Amino acid sequence: MKKKAIKRKHIPERTCIACRTTRPKRELVRLVRTLEGTVVIDDSGKRSGRGAYLCRQQDCWEQALKRGLLNRALRLKLSDEEIDALREYAVSLAVDDELASTAE
């Protein structure tokens, strides 16, 4: 009798633009430059536009915003309002991670 080989499902990986760590796509946050030129957070991972990935760690977000890594990756100049909104999102990620770790 032949044994069927178990197929492992392919898990796509992406690289964080700040720390250069490769992780499964679902563990990273995708930011997209839309056709209108705005930057949005893509929770579904399927929006059309130029994308960049960041870890869920606040350090990576601060580094990306401070060193202009998002500007380079998305090929645009972020406005001060967009930078402030992304910083707020990074803080909310840190709060969510703290709540998740205390629940475990």
DSSP file (Angstrom, degrees, kcal/mol; ACC not computed):
  #  RESIDUE AA STRUCTURE BP1 BP2  ACC     N-H-->O    O-->H-N    N-H-->O    O-->H-N    TCO  KAPPA ALPHA  PHI   PSI    X-CA   Y-CA   Z-CA
    1    1 A M              0   0    0      0, 0.0     2,-0.3     0, 0.0     0, 0.0   0.000 360.0 360.0 360.0 135.4    0.0    0.0    0.0
    2    2 A K        -     0   0    0      1,-0.0     2,-0.4     0, 0.0     0, 0.0  -0.679 360.0-137.4 -87.6 139.5    1.2    3.4   -0.9
    3    3 A K        -     0   0    0     -2,-0.3     2,-0.4     3,-0.0    -1,-0.0  -0.792  20.4-123.6 -92.1 137.7    1.1    6.2    1.6
    4    4 A K        -     0   0    0     -2,-0.4     2,-0.3     1,-0.1    -1,-0.0  -0.653  25.3-120.7 -79.9 133.4    0.0    9.5    0.4
    5    5 A A        -     0   0    0     -2,-0.4     2,-0.5     1,-0.1    -1,-0.1  -0.543  26.4-119.8 -72.2 135.7    2.4   12.3    1.0
    6    6 A I        -     0   0    0     -2,-0.3     2,-0.5     1,-0.0    -1,-0.1  -0.661  25.0-138.0 -79.4 124.1    1.0   15.0    3.2
    7    7 A K        -     0   0    0     -2,-0.5     2,-0.5     1,-0.0    -1,-0.0  -0.692  10.2-143.4 -84.1 129.2    1.0   18.3    1.3
    8    8 A R        -     0   0    0     -2,-0.5     2,-0.2     1,-0.0     3,-0.0  -0.782  22.1-117.9 -90.5 134.3    2.1   21.3    3.3
    9    9 A K        -     0   0    0     -2,-0.5     2,-0.3     1,-0.1    -1,-0.0  -0.514  29.6-113.4 -72.9 135.2    0.3   24.5    2.5
   10   10 A H        -     0   0    0     -2,-0.2    -1,-0.1     1,-0.0     0, 0.0  -0.512  27.1-158.1 -68.9 129.2    2.5   27.2    1.1
   11   11 A I        -     0   0    0     -2,-0.3     2,-0.1    -3,-0.0    -1,-0.0  -0.940  15.9-133.0-111.4 112.3    2.7   30.2    3.5
   12   12 A P        -     0   0    0      0, 0.0    13,-2.8     0, 0.0     2,-0.3  -0.367  21.7-154.5 -65.7 141.1    3.7   33.4    1.7
   13   13 A E  E     -A   24   0A   0     11,-0.3     2,-0.3    12,-0.1     9,-0.1  -0.884  11.7-174.6-117.5 149.5    6.4   35.4    3.5
   14   14 A R  E     -A   23   0A   0      9,-2.6     9,-2.6    -2,-0.3     2,-0.4  -0.896  22.1-119.1-135.3 165.1    7.2   39.1    3.4
   15   15 A T  E     -A   22   0A   0     -2,-0.3    38,-0.5     7,-0.2     2,-0.3  -0.909  21.6-123.0-113.0 133.4   10.0   41.3    4.8
   16   16 A C     >  -     0   0    0      5,-2.2     4,-1.4    -2,-0.4    38,-0.2  -0.551  17.4-142.0 -68.5 132.1    9.5   44.1    7.2
   17   17 A I  T  4 S+     0   0    0     36,-2.5    -1,-0.1    -2,-0.3    37,-0.1   0.694  95.4  45.1 -72.9 -17.0   11.0   47.3    5.7
   18   18 A A  T  4 S+     0   0    0     35,-0.3    -1,-0.1     3,-0.1    36,-0.1   0.934 127.8  18.8 -90.5 -57.1   12.4   48.4    9.0
   19   19 A C  T  4 S-     0   0    0      2,-0.1    -2,-0.1     0, 0.0     3,-0.1   0.542  91.5-132.6 -95.9  -7.0   14.0   45.4   10.7
   20   20 A R     <  +     0   0    0     -4,-1.4     2,-0.4     1,-0.2    -3,-0.1   0.711  52.2 151.4  63.8  23.0   14.4   43.3    7.5
   21   21 A T        -     0   0    0     -5,-0.0    -5,-2.2     1,-0.0     2,-0.5  -0.712  42.6-135.0 -85.8 133.9   13.0   40.3    9.2
   22   22 A T  E     +A   15   0A   0     -2,-0.4    -7,-0.2    -7,-0.2    -9,-0.0  -0.785  37.3 159.0 -90.5 128.0   11.1   37.8    7.0
   23   23 A R  E     -A   14   0A   0     -9,-2.6    -9,-2.6    -2,-0.5     5,-0.1  -0.915  49.2 -73.4-140.2 164.0    7.9   36.6    8.5
   24   24 A P  E >   -A   13   0A   0      0, 0.0     3,-2.0     0, 0.0     4,-0.5  -0.372  49.4-116.9 -58.5 142.3    4.6   35.0    7.3
   25   25 A K  G >  S+     0   0    0    -13,-2.8     3,-1.3     1,-0.3   -12,-0.1   0.818 111.8  59.0 -52.9 -38.4    2.5   37.6    5.5
   26   26 A R  G 3  S+     0   0    0    -14,-0.3    -1,-0.3     1,-0.3   -13,-0.1   0.681  98.1  60.1 -69.4 -18.3   -0.3   37.4    8.1
   27   27 A E  G <  S+     0   0    0     -3,-2.0    29,-0.4     2,-0.1    -1,-0.3   0.578  99.4  69.8 -84.9  -9.8    2.0   38.4   10.9
   28   28 A L  S <  S-     0   0    0     -3,-1.3     2,-0.5    -4,-0.5    27,-0.2  -0.668  80.7-122.0-107.3 161.9    2.9   41.8    9.2
   29   29 A V  E     -B   54   0B   0     25,-3.2    25,-2.2    -2,-0.2     2,-0.5  -0.895  25.1-145.2-102.6 129.7    0.8   44.9    8.6
   30   30 A R  E     -BC  53  42B   0     12,-0.6    12,-3.0    -2,-0.5     2,-0.4  -0.823  10.5-165.4 -99.1 131.6    0.5   46.0    5.0
   31   31 A L  E     -BC  52  41B   0     21,-3.1    21,-2.1    -2,-0.5     2,-0.4  -0.929  10.5-160.2-111.9 141.0    0.4   49.6    4.0
   32   32 A V  E     -BC  51  40B   0      8,-2.9     8,-2.4    -2,-0.4     2,-0.7  -0.965  19.1-143.5-128.1 136.0   -0.8   50.6    0.6
   33   33 A R  E     -BC  50  39B   0     17,-3.0    17,-1.2    -2,-0.4     6,-0.2  -0.885  33.6-147.2 -90.3 115.5   -0.3   53.7   -1.6
   34   34 A T    >   -     0   0    0      4,-2.7     3,-1.4    -2,-0.7    15,-0.1  -0.191  27.4 -99.3 -78.0 173.4   -3.7   53.9   -3.4
   35   35 A L  T 3  S+     0   0    0      1,-0.3    -1,-0.1    13,-0.2    14,-0.1   0.781 124.4  59.1 -63.4 -26.9   -4.2   55.2   -6.9
   36   36 A E  T 3  S-     0   0    0      2,-0.1    -1,-0.3     1,-0.0     3,-0.1   0.594 120.0-110.0 -78.1 -10.5   -5.3   58.5   -5.4
   37   37 A G  S <  S+     0   0    0     -3,-1.4     2,-0.2     1,-0.3    -2,-0.1   0.531  76.1 127.7  94.3   7.0   -1.9   58.8   -3.6
   38   38 A T        -     0   0    0     40,-0.0    -4,-2.7    44,-0.0     2,-0.5  -0.578  56.4-126.2 -92.2 160.5   -3.1   58.3   -0.1
   39   39 A V  E     +C   33   0B   0     -6,-0.2     2,-0.3    -2,-0.2    -6,-0.2  -0.930  32.4 174.2-109.5 127.0   -1.7   55.7    2.3
   40   40 A V  E     -C   32   0B   0     -8,-2.4    -8,-2.9    -2,-0.5     2,-0.5  -0.922  35.2-113.4-129.1 155.1   -4.0   53.2    3.9
   41   41 A I  E     -C   31   0B   0     -2,-0.3     2,-1.0   -10,-0.2   -10,-0.2  -0.788  28.3-147.7 -87.7 126.5   -3.6   50.2    6.2
   42   42 A D  E     +C   30   0B   0    -12,-3.0   -12,-0.6    -2,-0.5     3,-0.1  -0.789  22.5 173.7-101.9  94.4   -4.7   47.1    4.3
   43   43 A D  S    S+     0   0    0     -2,-1.0    -1,-0.2     1,-0.2   -12,-0.0   0.828  81.6  49.5 -68.7 -32.0   -6.1   44.6    6.8
   44   44 A S  S    S-     0   0    0    -14,-0.1    -1,-0.2     1,-0.0    -2,-0.1   0.756  97.4-137.6 -80.3 -23.7   -7.2   42.2    4.0
   45   45 A G  S    S+     0   0    0    -15,-0.1    -2,-0.1    -3,-0.1   -14,-0.1   0.634  82.6  89.2  77.4  13.0   -3.8   42.2    2.3
   46   46 A K        +     0   0    0      2,-0.1    -3,-0.0     0, 0.0    -1,-0.0   0.375  47.1 124.2-126.1   3.1   -5.6   42.4   -1.1
   47   47 A R        -     0   0    0      1,-0.1     2,-0.2   -13,-0.0    -5,-0.1  -0.348  63.5-114.1 -66.0 147.4   -6.0   46.1   -1.9
   48   48 A S  S    S+     0   0    0    -16,-0.1     2,-0.2     2,-0.0   -13,-0.2  -0.578  71.5  69.4 -82.9 147.2   -4.5   47.2   -5.2
   49   49 A G  S    S-     0   0    0     -2,-0.2     2,-0.4   -15,-0.1   -15,-0.2  -0.689  92.4 -44.2 133.5 173.4   -1.7   49.6   -5.1
   50   50 A R  E     -B   33   0B   0    -17,-1.2   -17,-3.0    -2,-0.2     2,-0.3  -0.601  64.8-160.9 -75.8 128.7    2.0   49.7   -4.1
   51   51 A G  E     -B   32   0B   0     -2,-0.4     2,-0.3   -19,-0.2   -19,-0.2  -0.748  19.4-174.4-116.8 158.9    2.5   48.0   -0.7
   52   52 A A  E     -B   31   0B   0    -21,-2.1   -21,-3.1    -2,-0.3     2,-0.4  -0.979  18.1-137.2-144.8 150.3    5.0   47.8    2.1
   53   53 A Y  E     -B   30   0B   0    -38,-0.5   -36,-2.5    -2,-0.3     2,-0.3  -0.895  17.0-178.0-117.1 141.7    5.1   45.6    5.2
   54   54 A L  E     -B   29   0B   0    -25,-2.2   -25,-3.2    -2,-0.4   -38,-0.1  -0.977  29.2-112.4-132.6 147.5    5.9   46.4    8.8
   55   55 A C        -     0   0    0     -2,-0.3   -27,-0.1   -27,-0.2     6,-0.1  -0.184  33.4-110.8 -64.4 167.9    6.1   44.2   11.9
   56   56 A R  S    S+     0   0    0    -29,-0.4     2,-0.4     4,-0.1    41,-0.1   0.229  86.0 110.1 -86.7  14.6    3.5   44.8   14.6
   57   57 A Q    >>  -     0   0    0      1,-0.1     4,-1.4    40,-0.0     3,-0.6  -0.762  69.7-138.3 -94.9 135.7    6.3   46.2   16.9
   58   58 A Q  H 3> S+     0   0    0     -2,-0.4     4,-2.6     1,-0.2     5,-0.2   0.825 101.0  63.2 -62.7 -31.8    6.2   49.9   17.6
   59   59 A D  H 3> S+     0   0    0      1,-0.2     4,-2.5     2,-0.2    -1,-0.2   0.905 102.2  49.7 -59.7 -41.6   10.0   50.1   17.2
   60   60 A C  H <> S+     0   0    0     -3,-0.6     4,-2.5     2,-0.2    -1,-0.2   0.900 110.9  49.6 -64.8 -40.2    9.7   49.1   13.5
   61   61 A W  H  X S+     0   0    0     -4,-1.4     4,-2.3     2,-0.2     5,-0.2   0.930 112.1  47.3 -64.7 -45.4    7.0   51.7   12.9
   62   62 A E  H  X S+     0   0    0     -4,-2.6     4,-2.9     1,-0.2     5,-0.2   0.918 113.4  48.5 -62.1 -43.2    9.0   54.5   14.6
   63   63 A Q  H  X S+     0   0    0     -4,-2.5     4,-2.5    -5,-0.2     6,-0.4   0.917 111.7  49.3 -63.0 -43.7   12.1   53.5   12.6
   64   64 A A  H  <>S+     0   0    0     -4,-2.5     5,-1.4     1,-0.2     6,-1.2   0.885 116.8  41.5 -64.2 -39.2   10.2   53.4    9.3
   65   65 A L  H  <5S+     0   0    0     -4,-2.3     3,-0.3     3,-0.2    -2,-0.2   0.890 117.1  46.7 -76.2 -39.6    8.7   56.8    9.9
   66   66 A K  H  <5S+     0   0    0     -4,-2.9    -2,-0.2    -5,-0.2    -3,-0.2   0.898 117.8  40.4 -70.8 -40.9   11.8   58.5   11.3
   67   67 A R  T  <5S-     0   0    0     -4,-2.5    -1,-0.2    -5,-0.2    -2,-0.2   0.434 109.6-116.1 -91.4   0.9   14.2   57.3    8.6
   68   68 A G  T  >5 +     0   0    0     -4,-0.4     4,-1.9    -3,-0.3    -3,-0.2   0.745  67.8 141.5  74.6  22.7   11.8   57.8    5.7
   69   69 A L  H  ><S+     0   0    0     -5,-1.4     4,-2.6    -6,-0.4     5,-0.2   0.859  71.3  51.1 -67.6 -34.8   11.6   54.0    4.9
   70   70 A L  H  > S+     0   0    0     -6,-1.2     4,-2.8     2,-0.2     5,-0.2   0.894 106.7  54.6 -68.4 -38.7    7.9   54.2    4.1
   71   71 A N  H  >>S+     0   0    0     -7,-0.3     5,-1.7     1,-0.2     4,-0.8   0.930 113.6  42.2 -57.6 -44.8    8.5   57.2    1.7
   72   72 A R  H  <5S+     0   0    0     -4,-1.9    -2,-0.2     3,-0.2     3,-0.2   0.927 116.1  46.7 -69.2 -45.9   11.1   55.1   -0.1
   73   73 A A  H  <5S+     0   0    0     -4,-2.6    -2,-0.2     1,-0.2    -1,-0.2   0.882 121.5  36.3 -66.4 -38.7    9.1   51.8   -0.2
   74   74 A L  H  <5S-     0   0    0     -4,-2.8    -1,-0.2    -5,-0.2    -2,-0.2   0.510 104.8-129.1 -92.9  -4.7    5.8   53.5   -1.3
   75   75 A R  T  <5S+     0   0    0     -4,-0.8     2,-0.3    -5,-0.2    -3,-0.2   0.939  71.4  93.4  56.1  53.3    7.5   56.0   -3.5
   76   76 A L  S   <S-     0   0    0     -5,-1.7     2,-0.6    -6,-0.2    -1,-0.2  -0.956  78.4-104.2-157.8 171.9    5.8   59.1   -2.1
   77   77 A K        -     0   0    0     -2,-0.3     2,-0.2    -3,-0.1    -6,-0.0  -0.932  35.7-138.0-106.9 113.8    6.2   61.8    0.5
   78   78 A L        -     0   0    0     -2,-0.6     2,-0.1     1,-0.1    -7,-0.1  -0.474  17.4-128.3 -70.8 138.8    4.1   61.2    3.5
   79   79 A S     >  -     0   0    0     -2,-0.2     4,-2.3     1,-0.1     5,-0.2  -0.390  24.0-108.2 -79.0 164.8    2.3   64.3    4.9
   80   80 A D  H  > S+     0   0    0      1,-0.2     4,-2.4     2,-0.2     5,-0.2   0.870 121.2  53.4 -61.0 -37.1    2.6   65.3    8.6
   81   81 A E  H  > S+     0   0    0      2,-0.2     4,-2.3     1,-0.2    -1,-0.2   0.906 109.0  48.2 -65.7 -41.6   -1.0   64.2    9.1
   82   82 A E  H  > S+     0   0    0      2,-0.2     4,-2.3     1,-0.2    -2,-0.2   0.900 111.4  50.6 -65.0 -40.5   -0.4   60.8    7.6
   83   83 A I  H  X S+     0   0    0     -4,-2.3     4,-2.2     2,-0.2    -2,-0.2   0.922 110.9  48.7 -63.3 -43.9    2.7   60.3    9.7
   84   84 A D  H  X S+     0   0    0     -4,-2.4     4,-2.2     1,-0.2    -2,-0.2   0.906 111.2  49.9 -61.9 -42.4    0.7   61.3   12.9
   85   85 A A  H  X S+     0   0    0     -4,-2.3     4,-2.0     1,-0.2    -1,-0.2   0.893 111.0  48.9 -64.7 -39.6   -2.1   58.8   11.9
   86   86 A L  H  X S+     0   0    0     -4,-2.3     4,-2.2     2,-0.2    -1,-0.2   0.869 109.3  52.6 -68.8 -36.1    0.4   56.0   11.4
   87   87 A R  H  X S+     0   0    0     -4,-2.2     4,-2.1     2,-0.2    -2,-0.2   0.911 108.8  50.4 -63.5 -41.7    2.1   56.7   14.7
   88   88 A E  H  X S+     0   0    0     -4,-2.2     4,-2.1     1,-0.2    -2,-0.2   0.903 109.6  50.7 -62.2 -41.0   -1.3   56.5   16.4
   89   89 A Y  H  X S+     0   0    0     -4,-2.0     4,-1.9     1,-0.2    -1,-0.2   0.901 108.1  52.9 -63.2 -40.6   -2.0   53.2   14.7
   90   90 A A  H  X S+     0   0    0     -4,-2.2     4,-1.8     1,-0.2    -1,-0.2   0.887 108.3  50.4 -62.5 -39.4    1.4   51.9   15.9
   91   91 A V  H  X S+     0   0    0     -4,-2.1     4,-2.1     1,-0.2    -1,-0.2   0.902 108.4  52.3 -64.9 -40.4    0.5   52.9   19.5
   92   92 A S  H  X S+     0   0    0     -4,-2.1     4,-2.4     1,-0.2    -2,-0.2   0.857 106.7  53.9 -65.0 -33.6   -2.8   51.0   19.1
   93   93 A L  H  X S+     0   0    0     -4,-1.9     4,-2.4     2,-0.2    -1,-0.2   0.915 107.9  50.0 -63.2 -42.8   -0.9   47.9   18.0
   94   94 A A  H  X S+     0   0    0     -4,-1.8     4,-2.0     2,-0.2    -2,-0.2   0.895 111.3  48.5 -63.6 -40.4    1.3   48.1   21.1
   95   95 A V  H  X S+     0   0    0     -4,-2.1     4,-2.3     2,-0.2    -1,-0.2   0.918 111.1  50.3 -65.7 -43.8   -1.8   48.3   23.3
   96   96 A D  H  X S+     0   0    0     -4,-2.4     4,-2.2     1,-0.2    -2,-0.2   0.896 110.4  50.1 -61.1 -41.4   -3.5   45.4   21.5
   97   97 A D  H  X S+     0   0    0     -4,-2.4     4,-2.2     2,-0.2    -1,-0.2   0.884 109.8  50.5 -65.6 -38.8   -0.3   43.3   22.0
   98   98 A E  H  X S+     0   0    0     -4,-2.0     4,-1.8     2,-0.2    -2,-0.2   0.913 111.1  48.5 -65.3 -42.3   -0.2   44.1   25.7
   99   99 A L  H  X S+     0   0    0     -4,-2.3     4,-1.4     1,-0.2    -2,-0.2   0.895 111.8  49.8 -64.2 -39.8   -3.8   43.1   26.1
  100  100 A A  H  X S+     0   0    0     -4,-2.2     4,-0.9     1,-0.2    -1,-0.2   0.889 110.5  49.4 -66.7 -39.2   -3.3   39.9   24.3
  101  101 A S  H  < S+     0   0    0     -4,-2.2    -1,-0.2     1,-0.2    -2,-0.2   0.831 110.7  49.5 -71.9 -30.8   -0.2   39.0   26.3
  102  102 A T  H  < S+     0   0    0     -4,-1.8    -1,-0.2     1,-0.2    -2,-0.2   0.773 106.1  57.6 -76.7 -25.5   -2.0   39.6   29.6
  103  103 A A  H  <        0   0    0     -4,-1.4    -1,-0.2     1,-0.2    -2,-0.2   0.751 360.0 360.0 -74.1 -23.7   -5.0   37.5   28.5
  104  104 A E     <        0   0    0     -4,-0.9    -1,-0.2    -3,-0.1    -2,-0.2   0.476 360.0 360.0 -80.3 360.0   -2.7   34.5   28.0
